[in-house]
């Protein structure tokens, strides 16, 4: 399989959004998270099926010669990409969970700092 360069990401935020204040409502995002995980699992399953079918085609002599070698190479690539899809799904779950926790901590830190400033101003 050849390598393809899809270029740089060009998705832009709305001009009314600030990168520093952008957050995702974790309760509302749960369905999106589940959908992303389900799609990554489907990709992994499809790649594993392609791997199996290509290897069966070679083993059953449906393809021979250079085509058989190409099928073997593509099957191996599908297998490695299936593993990558699984790793991406696991990484997504972990990073999303950490981001939600970190955002909550940041909110608490900013609220504590605000309260400390209010208390300090009372003492003056």
N, CA, C and O atoms as CSV, one atom per row, in Angstrom:
chain,resi,resn,atom,element,x,y,z
A,1,UNK,N,N,0.844,-1.176,0.000
A,1,UNK,CA,C,0.000,0.000,0.000
A,1,UNK,C,C,0.887,1.236,0.000
A,1,UNK,O,O,1.883,1.298,0.720
A,2,UNK,N,N,0.522,2.199,-0.798
A,2,UNK,CA,C,1.287,3.422,-0.857
A,2,UNK,C,C,0.952,4.347,0.293
A,2,UNK,O,O,-0.065,4.183,0.967
A,3,UNK,N,N,1.811,5.309,0.507
A,3,UNK,CA,C,1.565,6.293,1.544
A,3,UNK,C,C,0.879,7.494,0.915
A,3,UNK,O,O,1.208,7.904,-0.198
A,4,UNK,N,N,-0.074,8.046,1.639
A,4,UNK,CA,C,-0.804,9.197,1.153
A,4,UNK,C,C,-0.681,10.331,2.150
A,4,UNK,O,O,-0.818,10.129,3.356
A,5,UNK,N,N,-0.423,11.514,1.644
A,5,UNK,CA,C,-0.343,12.689,2.488
A,5,UNK,C,C,-1.638,13.462,2.316
A,5,UNK,O,O,-1.940,13.947,1.225
A,6,UNK,N,N,-2.404,13.577,3.398
A,6,UNK,CA,C,-3.671,14.287,3.337
A,6,UNK,C,C,-3.505,15.778,3.618
A,6,UNK,O,O,-4.487,16.521,3.630
A,7,UNK,N,N,-2.284,16.213,3.841
A,7,UNK,CA,C,-2.022,17.626,4.074
A,7,UNK,C,C,-2.287,18.041,5.508
A,7,UNK,O,O,-2.583,17.213,6.370
A,8,UNK,N,N,-2.178,19.307,5.739
A,8,UNK,CA,C,-2.390,19.861,7.074
A,8,UNK,C,C,-3.877,20.026,7.338
A,8,UNK,O,O,-4.656,20.280,6.419
A,9,UNK,N,N,-4.266,19.882,8.598
A,9,UNK,CA,C,-5.658,20.091,8.981
A,9,UNK,C,C,-6.010,21.558,8.788
A,9,UNK,O,O,-5.244,22.446,9.162
A,10,UNK,N,N,-7.166,21.802,8.207
A,10,UNK,CA,C,-7.558,23.176,7.927
A,10,UNK,C,C,-8.817,23.582,8.677
A,10,UNK,O,O,-9.380,24.643,8.405
A,11,UNK,N,N,-9.268,22.762,9.612
A,11,UNK,CA,C,-10.464,23.090,10.369
A,11,UNK,C,C,-10.196,24.300,11.245
A,11,UNK,O,O,-9.218,24.340,11.991
A,12,UNK,N,N,-11.072,25.277,11.146
A,12,UNK,CA,C,-10.893,26.492,11.925
A,12,UNK,C,C,-12.045,26.645,12.900
A,12,UNK,O,O,-13.172,26.232,12.629
A,13,UNK,N,N,-11.741,27.239,14.027
A,13,UNK,CA,C,-12.782,27.559,14.992
A,13,UNK,C,C,-13.584,28.744,14.487
A,13,UNK,O,O,-13.092,29.552,13.699
A,14,UNK,N,N,-14.795,28.839,14.938
A,14,UNK,CA,C,-15.614,29.992,14.655
A,14,UNK,C,C,-14.897,31.229,15.181
A,14,UNK,O,O,-14.216,31.154,16.204
A,15,UNK,N,N,-15.035,32.358,14.507
A,15,UNK,CA,C,-14.318,33.566,14.926
A,15,UNK,C,C,-14.757,34.048,16.307
A,15,UNK,O,O,-14.042,34.818,16.948
A,16,UNK,N,N,-15.918,33.607,16.769
A,16,UNK,CA,C,-16.397,34.004,18.093
A,16,UNK,C,C,-15.879,33.104,19.207
A,16,UNK,O,O,-16.174,33.342,20.378
A,17,UNK,N,N,-15.103,32.059,18.856
A,17,UNK,CA,C,-14.594,31.128,19.855
A,17,UNK,C,C,-13.148,31.446,20.200
A,17,UNK,O,O,-12.356,31.843,19.345
A,18,UNK,N,N,-12.829,31.262,21.460
A,18,UNK,CA,C,-11.461,31.453,21.926
A,18,UNK,C,C,-10.839,30.088,22.196
A,18,UNK,O,O,-11.453,29.244,22.848
A,19,UNK,N,N,-9.632,29.871,21.703
A,19,UNK,CA,C,-8.926,28.611,21.959
A,19,UNK,C,C,-8.754,28.370,23.456
A,19,UNK,O,O,-8.819,27.230,23.916
A,20,UNK,N,N,-8.537,29.431,24.207
A,20,UNK,CA,C,-8.262,29.300,25.635
A,20,UNK,C,C,-9.500,29.009,26.460
A,20,UNK,O,O,-9.390,28.484,27.568
A,21,UNK,N,N,-10.671,29.336,25.948
A,21,UNK,CA,C,-11.893,29.150,26.714
A,21,UNK,C,C,-12.813,28.096,26.108
A,21,UNK,O,O,-13.977,27.991,26.494
A,22,UNK,N,N,-12.305,27.330,25.180
A,22,UNK,CA,C,-13.105,26.303,24.525
A,22,UNK,C,C,-13.167,25.056,25.399
A,22,UNK,O,O,-12.135,24.569,25.860
A,23,UNK,N,N,-14.352,24.546,25.626
A,23,UNK,CA,C,-14.492,23.313,26.386
A,23,UNK,C,C,-15.664,22.521,25.831
A,23,UNK,O,O,-16.488,23.052,25.086
A,24,UNK,N,N,-15.731,21.268,26.193
A,24,UNK,CA,C,-16.799,20.386,25.752
A,24,UNK,C,C,-17.609,19.983,26.976
A,24,UNK,O,O,-17.049,19.582,27.996
A,25,UNK,N,N,-18.912,20.091,26.870
A,25,UNK,CA,C,-19.797,19.645,27.941
A,25,UNK,C,C,-19.725,18.123,27.973
A,25,UNK,O,O,-20.237,17.456,27.073
A,26,UNK,N,N,-19.095,17.574,29.003
A,26,UNK,CA,C,-18.828,16.133,29.046
A,26,UNK,C,C,-20.107,15.306,29.086
A,26,UNK,O,O,-20.132,14.187,28.574
A,27,UNK,N,N,-21.176,15.841,29.691
A,27,UNK,CA,C,-22.432,15.087,29.740
A,27,UNK,C,C,-23.053,14.984,28.347
A,27,UNK,O,O,-23.551,13.928,27.959
A,28,UNK,N,N,-23.020,16.081,27.606
A,28,UNK,CA,C,-23.601,16.084,26.263
A,28,UNK,C,C,-22.715,15.360,25.253
A,28,UNK,O,O,-23.205,14.849,24.246
A,29,UNK,N,N,-21.421,15.316,25.520
A,29,UNK,CA,C,-20.477,14.720,24.579
A,29,UNK,C,C,-20.410,13.205,24.690
A,29,UNK,O,O,-19.763,12.563,23.862
A,30,UNK,N,N,-21.052,12.621,25.678
A,30,UNK,CA,C,-20.962,11.175,25.892
A,30,UNK,C,C,-21.419,10.389,24.670
A,30,UNK,O,O,-20.790,9.396,24.305
A,31,UNK,N,N,-22.500,10.820,24.038
A,31,UNK,CA,C,-22.982,10.091,22.860
A,31,UNK,C,C,-21.985,10.190,21.710
A,31,UNK,O,O,-21.809,9.232,20.957
A,32,UNK,N,N,-21.329,11.347,21.571
A,32,UNK,CA,C,-20.298,11.499,20.537
A,32,UNK,C,C,-19.100,10.606,20.816
A,32,UNK,O,O,-18.547,9.985,19.909
A,33,UNK,N,N,-18.708,10.552,22.083
A,33,UNK,CA,C,-17.583,9.703,22.478
A,33,UNK,C,C,-17.902,8.239,22.171
A,33,UNK,O,O,-17.070,7.520,21.618
A,34,UNK,N,N,-19.102,7.806,22.528
A,34,UNK,CA,C,-19.508,6.424,22.255
A,34,UNK,C,C,-19.498,6.133,20.762
A,34,UNK,O,O,-19.084,5.055,20.334
A,35,UNK,N,N,-19.957,7.104,19.966
A,35,UNK,CA,C,-19.997,6.921,18.513
A,35,UNK,C,C,-18.592,6.809,17.934
A,35,UNK,O,O,-18.348,5.967,17.070
A,36,UNK,N,N,-17.678,7.635,18.389
A,36,UNK,CA,C,-16.289,7.575,17.915
A,36,UNK,C,C,-15.674,6.222,18.266
A,36,UNK,O,O,-15.009,5.600,17.438
A,37,UNK,N,N,-15.902,5.773,19.499
A,37,UNK,CA,C,-15.364,4.477,19.918
A,37,UNK,C,C,-15.954,3.344,19.082
A,37,UNK,O,O,-15.242,2.422,18.685
A,38,UNK,N,N,-17.258,3.418,18.816
A,38,UNK,CA,C,-17.928,2.389,18.014
A,38,UNK,C,C,-17.372,2.367,16.580
A,38,UNK,O,O,-17.175,1.298,16.002
A,39,UNK,N,N,-17.124,3.547,16.019
A,39,UNK,CA,C,-16.571,3.617,14.665
A,39,UNK,C,C,-15.148,3.077,14.610
A,39,UNK,O,O,-14.787,2.384,13.659
A,40,UNK,N,N,-14.341,3.384,15.612
A,40,UNK,CA,C,-12.978,2.844,15.635
A,40,UNK,C,C,-12.983,1.321,15.776
A,40,UNK,O,O,-12.146,0.638,15.187
A,41,UNK,N,N,-13.920,0.795,16.552
A,41,UNK,CA,C,-14.052,-0.665,16.670
A,41,UNK,C,C,-14.481,-1.281,15.340
A,41,UNK,O,O,-14.006,-2.354,14.967
A,42,UNK,N,N,-15.381,-0.601,14.626
A,42,UNK,CA,C,-15.821,-1.094,13.313
A,42,UNK,C,C,-14.668,-1.085,12.313
A,42,UNK,O,O,-14.529,-2.007,11.509
A,43,UNK,N,N,-13.848,-0.050,12.365
A,43,UNK,CA,C,-12.681,0.029,11.485
A,43,UNK,C,C,-11.734,-1.125,11.790
A,43,UNK,O,O,-11.234,-1.786,10.880
A,44,UNK,N,N,-11.495,-1.362,13.072
A,44,UNK,CA,C,-10.605,-2.461,13.466
A,44,UNK,C,C,-11.155,-3.796,12.971
A,44,UNK,O,O,-10.414,-4.609,12.417
A,45,UNK,N,N,-12.443,-4.020,13.169
A,45,UNK,CA,C,-13.056,-5.272,12.721
A,45,UNK,C,C,-12.978,-5.448,11.213
A,45,UNK,O,O,-12.703,-6.546,10.730
A,46,UNK,N,N,-13.219,-4.374,10.464
A,46,UNK,CA,C,-13.154,-4.437,9.003
A,46,UNK,C,C,-11.745,-4.740,8.522
A,46,UNK,O,O,-11.555,-5.544,7.609
A,47,UNK,N,N,-10.764,-4.101,9.130
A,47,UNK,CA,C,-9.377,-4.354,8.733
A,47,UNK,C,C,-8.972,-5.796,9.021
A,47,UNK,O,O,-8.259,-6.412,8.229
A,48,UNK,N,N,-9.422,-6.330,10.145
A,48,UNK,CA,C,-9.134,-7.733,10.456
A,48,UNK,C,C,-9.803,-8.672,9.460
A,48,UNK,O,O,-9.217,-9.685,9.080
A,49,UNK,N,N,-11.025,-8.348,9.031
A,49,UNK,CA,C,-11.718,-9.176,8.036
A,49,UNK,C,C,-11.006,-9.124,6.689
A,49,UNK,O,O,-10.853,-10.145,6.018
A,50,UNK,N,N,-10.571,-7.923,6.301
A,50,UNK,CA,C,-9.832,-7.788,5.040
A,50,UNK,C,C,-8.556,-8.619,5.094
A,50,UNK,O,O,-8.219,-9.310,4.133
A,51,UNK,N,N,-7.850,-8.550,6.216
A,51,UNK,CA,C,-6.632,-9.338,6.407
A,51,UNK,C,C,-6.936,-10.822,6.204
A,51,UNK,O,O,-6.232,-11.513,5.468
A,52,UNK,N,N,-7.983,-11.301,6.859
A,52,UNK,CA,C,-8.349,-12.713,6.767
A,52,UNK,C,C,-8.702,-13.100,5.336
A,52,UNK,O,O,-8.234,-14.127,4.844
A,53,UNK,N,N,-9.519,-12.298,4.663
A,53,UNK,CA,C,-9.946,-12.611,3.296
A,53,UNK,C,C,-8.777,-12.608,2.320
A,53,UNK,O,O,-8.704,-13.462,1.436
A,54,UNK,N,N,-7.868,-11.661,2.473
A,54,UNK,CA,C,-6.710,-11.613,1.570
A,54,UNK,C,C,-5.803,-12.813,1.787
A,54,UNK,O,O,-5.291,-13.391,0.828
A,55,UNK,N,N,-5.605,-13.186,3.036
A,55,UNK,CA,C,-4.783,-14.371,3.305
A,55,UNK,C,C,-5.469,-15.636,2.788
A,55,UNK,O,O,-4.796,-16.542,2.295
A,56,UNK,N,N,-6.785,-15.711,2.893
A,56,UNK,CA,C,-7.518,-16.859,2.361
A,56,UNK,C,C,-7.418,-16.922,0.839
A,56,UNK,O,O,-7.314,-18.005,0.263
A,57,UNK,N,N,-7.449,-15.750,0.186
A,57,UNK,CA,C,-7.322,-15.715,-1.268
A,57,UNK,C,C,-5.963,-16.256,-1.706
A,57,UNK,O,O,-5.859,-16.973,-2.701
A,58,UNK,N,N,-4.930,-15.905,-0.954
A,58,UNK,CA,C,-3.583,-16.398,-1.280
A,58,UNK,C,C,-3.490,-17.893,-0.986
A,58,UNK,O,O,-2.964,-18.656,-1.795
A,59,UNK,N,N,-3.999,-18.308,0.168
A,59,UNK,CA,C,-3.917,-19.720,0.558
A,59,UNK,C,C,-4.745,-20.598,-0.380
A,59,UNK,O,O,-4.366,-21.734,-0.664
A,60,UNK,N,N,-5.865,-20.078,-0.855
A,60,UNK,CA,C,-6.724,-20.848,-1.762
A,60,UNK,C,C,-6.295,-20.746,-3.219
A,60,UNK,O,O,-6.961,-21.274,-4.110
A,61,UNK,N,N,-5.180,-20.064,-3.456
A,61,UNK,CA,C,-4.610,-19.888,-4.792
A,61,UNK,C,C,-5.553,-19.139,-5.740
A,61,UNK,O,O,-5.525,-19.357,-6.951
A,62,UNK,N,N,-6.389,-18.253,-5.177
A,62,UNK,CA,C,-7.237,-17.403,-6.007
A,62,UNK,C,C,-6.383,-16.353,-6.720
A,62,UNK,O,O,-6.738,-15.866,-7.794
A,63,UNK,N,N,-5.259,-16.018,-6.103
A,63,UNK,CA,C,-4.282,-15.118,-6.716
A,63,UNK,C,C,-2.914,-15.783,-6.610
A,63,UNK,O,O,-2.615,-16.459,-5.626
A,64,UNK,N,N,-2.093,-15.583,-7.629
A,64,UNK,CA,C,-0.766,-16.198,-7.639
A,64,UNK,C,C,0.262,-15.180,-8.114
A,64,UNK,O,O,-0.079,-14.120,-8.640
A,65,UNK,N,N,1.497,-15.522,-7.920
A,65,UNK,CA,C,2.600,-14.698,-8.406
A,65,UNK,C,C,2.705,-13.370,-7.696
A,65,UNK,O,O,2.602,-13.289,-6.472
A,66,UNK,N,N,2.913,-12.318,-8.491
A,66,UNK,CA,C,3.098,-10.989,-7.907
A,66,UNK,C,C,1.828,-10.500,-7.210
A,66,UNK,O,O,1.901,-9.735,-6.248
A,67,UNK,N,N,0.657,-10.945,-7.700
A,67,UNK,CA,C,-0.587,-10.572,-7.042
A,67,UNK,C,C,-0.678,-11.189,-5.642
A,67,UNK,O,O,-1.158,-10.554,-4.704
A,68,UNK,N,N,-0.219,-12.413,-5.520
A,68,UNK,CA,C,-0.233,-13.077,-4.217
A,68,UNK,C,C,0.687,-12.340,-3.244
A,68,UNK,O,O,0.348,-12.171,-2.073
A,69,UNK,N,N,1.836,-11.908,-3.723
A,69,UNK,CA,C,2.759,-11.163,-2.872
A,69,UNK,C,C,2.145,-9.824,-2.459
A,69,UNK,O,O,2.280,-9.394,-1.314
A,70,UNK,N,N,1.470,-9.174,-3.406
A,70,UNK,CA,C,0.806,-7.904,-3.083
A,70,UNK,C,C,-0.295,-8.129,-2.050
A,70,UNK,O,O,-0.439,-7.345,-1.112
A,71,UNK,N,N,-1.076,-9.207,-2.222
A,71,UNK,CA,C,-2.147,-9.519,-1.271
A,71,UNK,C,C,-1.574,-9.772,0.122
A,71,UNK,O,O,-2.133,-9.323,1.122
A,72,UNK,N,N,-0.462,-10.489,0.177
A,72,UNK,CA,C,0.168,-10.757,1.475
A,72,UNK,C,C,0.612,-9.452,2.137
A,72,UNK,O,O,0.422,-9.255,3.338
A,73,UNK,N,N,1.200,-8.574,1.343
A,73,UNK,CA,C,1.649,-7.279,1.869
A,73,UNK,C,C,0.483,-6.440,2.362
A,73,UNK,O,O,0.556,-5.827,3.427
A,74,UNK,N,N,-0.589,-6.414,1.587
A,74,UNK,CA,C,-1.765,-5.630,1.981
A,74,UNK,C,C,-2.426,-6.229,3.220
A,74,UNK,O,O,-2.911,-5.507,4.091
A,75,UNK,N,N,-2.436,-7.555,3.283
A,75,UNK,CA,C,-3.013,-8.223,4.452
A,75,UNK,C,C,-2.215,-7.870,5.715
A,75,UNK,O,O,-2.786,-7.601,6.772
A,76,UNK,N,N,-0.910,-7.877,5.580
A,76,UNK,CA,C,-0.059,-7.526,6.717
A,76,UNK,C,C,-0.293,-6.080,7.132
A,76,UNK,O,O,-0.344,-5.772,8.323
A,77,UNK,N,N,-0.435,-5.190,6.146
A,77,UNK,CA,C,-0.686,-3.777,6.426
A,77,UNK,C,C,-2.040,-3.611,7.121
A,77,UNK,O,O,-2.161,-2.821,8.057
A,78,UNK,N,N,-3.048,-4.343,6.674
A,78,UNK,CA,C,-4.368,-4.288,7.319
A,78,UNK,C,C,-4.280,-4.756,8.769
A,78,UNK,O,O,-4.910,-4.175,9.653
A,79,UNK,N,N,-3.517,-5.783,9.005
A,79,UNK,CA,C,-3.354,-6.294,10.363
A,79,UNK,C,C,-2.708,-5.249,11.256
A,79,UNK,O,O,-3.156,-5.036,12.383
A,80,UNK,N,N,-1.671,-4.599,10.771
A,80,UNK,CA,C,-0.993,-3.587,11.583
A,80,UNK,C,C,-1.889,-2.364,11.782
A,80,UNK,O,O,-1.865,-1.746,12.847
A,81,UNK,N,N,-2.674,-2.014,10.772
A,81,UNK,CA,C,-3.578,-0.877,10.916
A,81,UNK,C,C,-4.730,-1.185,11.874
A,81,UNK,O,O,-5.239,-0.282,12.539
A,82,UNK,N,N,-5.140,-2.443,11.950
A,82,UNK,CA,C,-6.174,-2.845,12.913
A,82,UNK,C,C,-5.651,-2.664,14.334
A,82,UNK,O,O,-6.374,-2.211,15.221
A,83,UNK,N,N,-4.395,-3.021,14.536
A,83,UNK,CA,C,-3.778,-2.825,15.853
A,83,UNK,C,C,-3.705,-1.333,16.173
A,83,UNK,O,O,-3.966,-0.920,17.302
A,84,UNK,N,N,-3.350,-0.533,15.175
A,84,UNK,CA,C,-3.286,0.921,15.363
A,84,UNK,C,C,-4.659,1.488,15.706
A,84,UNK,O,O,-4.768,2.364,16.564
A,85,UNK,N,N,-5.710,0.999,15.043
A,85,UNK,CA,C,-7.070,1.468,15.335
A,85,UNK,C,C,-7.448,1.160,16.782
A,85,UNK,O,O,-8.074,1.981,17.452
A,86,UNK,N,N,-7.070,-0.010,17.257
A,86,UNK,CA,C,-7.336,-0.382,18.652
A,86,UNK,C,C,-6.582,0.541,19.600
A,86,UNK,O,O,-7.133,0.999,20.602
A,87,UNK,N,N,-5.317,0.811,19.279
A,87,UNK,CA,C,-4.517,1.705,20.109
A,87,UNK,C,C,-5.106,3.117,20.118
A,87,UNK,O,O,-5.118,3.780,21.155
A,88,UNK,N,N,-5.589,3.570,18.971
A,88,UNK,CA,C,-6.197,4.904,18.886
A,88,UNK,C,C,-7.463,4.974,19.734
A,88,UNK,O,O,-7.707,5.977,20.405
A,89,UNK,N,N,-8.265,3.920,19.708
A,89,UNK,CA,C,-9.490,3.885,20.517
A,89,UNK,C,C,-9.151,3.952,22.001
A,89,UNK,O,O,-9.773,4.702,22.752
A,90,UNK,N,N,-8.173,3.171,22.415
A,90,UNK,CA,C,-7.756,3.176,23.823
A,90,UNK,C,C,-7.185,4.535,24.216
A,90,UNK,O,O,-7.484,5.048,25.294
A,91,UNK,N,N,-6.372,5.113,23.350
A,91,UNK,CA,C,-5.771,6.411,23.605
A,91,UNK,C,C,-6.847,7.489,23.691
A,91,UNK,O,O,-6.780,8.376,24.543
A,92,UNK,N,N,-7.834,7.410,22.810
A,92,UNK,CA,C,-8.923,8.384,22.819
A,92,UNK,C,C,-9.672,8.348,24.145
A,92,UNK,O,O,-9.940,9.392,24.739
A,93,UNK,N,N,-10.011,7.149,24.606
A,93,UNK,CA,C,-10.725,7.014,25.885
A,93,UNK,C,C,-9.910,7.627,27.019
A,93,UNK,O,O,-10.427,8.401,27.824
A,94,UNK,N,N,-8.651,7.277,27.069
A,94,UNK,CA,C,-7.769,7.740,28.143
A,94,UNK,C,C,-7.601,9.261,28.111
A,94,UNK,O,O,-7.752,9.928,29.134
A,95,UNK,N,N,-7.292,9.801,26.940
A,95,UNK,CA,C,-7.047,11.236,26.827
A,95,UNK,C,C,-8.312,12.045,27.065
A,95,UNK,O,O,-8.259,13.103,27.693
A,96,UNK,N,N,-9.444,11.567,26.577
A,96,UNK,CA,C,-10.699,12.290,26.796
A,96,UNK,C,C,-11.017,12.339,28.286
A,96,UNK,O,O,-11.385,13.389,28.813
A,97,UNK,N,N,-10.875,11.216,28.954
A,97,UNK,CA,C,-11.138,11.155,30.393
A,97,UNK,C,C,-10.218,12.106,31.150
A,97,UNK,O,O,-10.661,12.822,32.048
A,98,UNK,N,N,-8.954,12.110,30.792
A,98,UNK,CA,C,-7.996,13.006,31.452
A,98,UNK,C,C,-8.316,14.472,31.191
A,98,UNK,O,O,-8.193,15.308,32.086
A,99,UNK,N,N,-8.731,14.784,29.952
A,99,UNK,CA,C,-9.073,16.169,29.625
A,99,UNK,C,C,-10.268,16.654,30.442
A,99,UNK,O,O,-10.282,17.786,30.925
A,100,UNK,N,N,-11.265,15.791,30.593
A,100,UNK,CA,C,-12.438,16.163,31.382
A,100,UNK,C,C,-12.035,16.405,32.835
A,100,UNK,O,O,-12.477,17.375,33.449
A,101,UNK,N,N,-11.204,15.533,33.380
A,101,UNK,CA,C,-10.745,15.697,34.765
A,101,UNK,C,C,-9.908,16.969,34.912
A,101,UNK,O,O,-10.068,17.715,35.878
A,102,UNK,N,N,-9.023,17.209,33.958
A,102,UNK,CA,C,-8.164,18.380,34.018
A,102,UNK,C,C,-8.980,19.660,33.927
A,102,UNK,O,O,-8.694,20.630,34.629
A,103,UNK,N,N,-9.988,19.671,33.073
A,103,UNK,CA,C,-10.837,20.852,32.944
A,103,UNK,C,C,-11.529,21.147,34.272
A,103,UNK,O,O,-11.597,22.300,34.699
A,104,UNK,N,N,-12.042,20.108,34.920
A,104,UNK,CA,C,-12.689,20.283,36.222
A,104,UNK,C,C,-11.702,20.847,37.238
A,104,UNK,O,O,-12.045,21.741,38.012
A,105,UNK,N,N,-10.493,20.331,37.236
A,105,UNK,CA,C,-9.462,20.829,38.161
A,105,UNK,C,C,-9.133,22.294,37.868
A,105,UNK,O,O,-8.959,23.090,38.792
A,106,UNK,N,N,-9.050,22.649,36.587
A,106,UNK,CA,C,-8.763,24.035,36.223
A,106,UNK,C,C,-9.873,24.970,36.696
A,106,UNK,O,O,-9.601,26.073,37.171
A,107,UNK,N,N,-11.122,24.529,36.567
A,107,UNK,CA,C,-12.239,25.333,37.054
A,107,UNK,C,C,-12.147,25.541,38.558
A,107,UNK,O,O,-12.355,26.648,39.056
A,108,UNK,N,N,-11.833,24.468,39.277
A,108,UNK,CA,C,-11.697,24.573,40.734
A,108,UNK,C,C,-10.543,25.495,41.118
A,108,UNK,O,O,-10.668,26.311,42.030
A,109,UNK,N,N,-9.414,25.358,40.413
A,109,UNK,CA,C,-8.260,26.217,40.701
A,109,UNK,C,C,-8.602,27.695,40.485
A,109,UNK,O,O,-8.244,28.545,41.300
A,110,UNK,N,N,-9.284,27.988,39.399
A,110,UNK,CA,C,-9.620,29.386,39.123
A,110,UNK,C,C,-10.628,29.910,40.148
A,110,UNK,O,O,-10.554,31.071,40.549
A,111,UNK,N,N,-11.552,29.076,40.567
A,111,UNK,CA,C,-12.535,29.492,41.580
A,111,UNK,C,C,-11.848,29.727,42.932
A,111,UNK,O,O,-12.164,30.690,43.631
A,112,UNK,N,N,-10.926,28.861,43.290
A,112,UNK,CA,C,-10.174,29.030,44.548
A,112,UNK,C,C,-9.369,30.322,44.496
A,112,UNK,O,O,-9.342,31.074,45.470
A,113,UNK,N,N,-8.716,30.584,43.374
A,113,UNK,CA,C,-7.932,31.820,43.236
A,113,UNK,C,C,-8.838,33.043,43.356
A,113,UNK,O,O,-8.466,34.036,43.982
A,114,UNK,N,N,-10.006,32.972,42.765
A,114,UNK,CA,C,-10.954,34.084,42.844
A,114,UNK,C,C,-11.398,34.311,44.288
A,114,UNK,O,O,-11.469,35.452,44.747
A,115,UNK,N,N,-11.695,33.229,45.000
A,115,UNK,CA,C,-12.104,33.344,46.403
A,115,UNK,C,C,-10.964,33.884,47.273
A,115,UNK,O,O,-11.199,34.686,48.176
A,116,UNK,N,N,-9.745,33.449,47.006
A,116,UNK,CA,C,-8.590,33.960,47.756
A,116,UNK,C,C,-8.434,35.461,47.539
A,116,UNK,O,O,-8.114,36.196,48.474
A,117,UNK,N,N,-8.659,35.918,46.310
A,117,UNK,CA,C,-8.562,37.351,46.016
A,117,UNK,C,C,-9.657,38.130,46.754
A,117,UNK,O,O,-9.415,39.224,47.265
A,118,UNK,N,N,-10.829,37.568,46.800
A,118,UNK,CA,C,-11.923,38.225,47.516
A,118,UNK,C,C,-11.634,38.295,49.012
A,118,UNK,O,O,-11.897,39.314,49.651
A,119,UNK,N,N,-11.103,37.231,49.560
A,119,UNK,CA,C,-10.749,37.214,50.986
A,119,UNK,C,C,-9.637,38.223,51.256
A,119,UNK,O,O,-9.684,38.943,52.254
A,120,UNK,N,N,-8.646,38.281,50.383
A,120,UNK,CA,C,-7.542,39.229,50.551
A,120,UNK,C,C,-8.043,40.661,50.496
A,120,UNK,O,O,-7.543,41.520,51.223
A,121,UNK,N,N,-9.019,40.928,49.647
A,121,UNK,CA,C,-9.534,42.292,49.537
A,121,UNK,C,C,-10.352,42.670,50.766
A,121,UNK,O,O,-10.444,43.851,51.102
A,122,UNK,N,N,-10.946,41.694,51.438
A,122,UNK,CA,C,-11.708,41.972,52.664
A,122,UNK,C,C,-10.765,42.366,53.779
A,122,UNK,O,O,-11.090,43.248,54.573
A,123,UNK,N,N,-9.594,41.729,53.861
A,123,UNK,CA,C,-8.624,41.991,54.913
A,123,UNK,C,C,-8.013,43.383,54.789
A,123,UNK,O,O,-7.495,43.914,55.771
A,124,UNK,N,N,-8.063,43.963,53.645
A,124,UNK,CA,C,-7.399,45.268,53.435
A,124,UNK,C,C,-8.164,46.386,54.015
A,124,UNK,O,O,-7.740,47.538,53.922
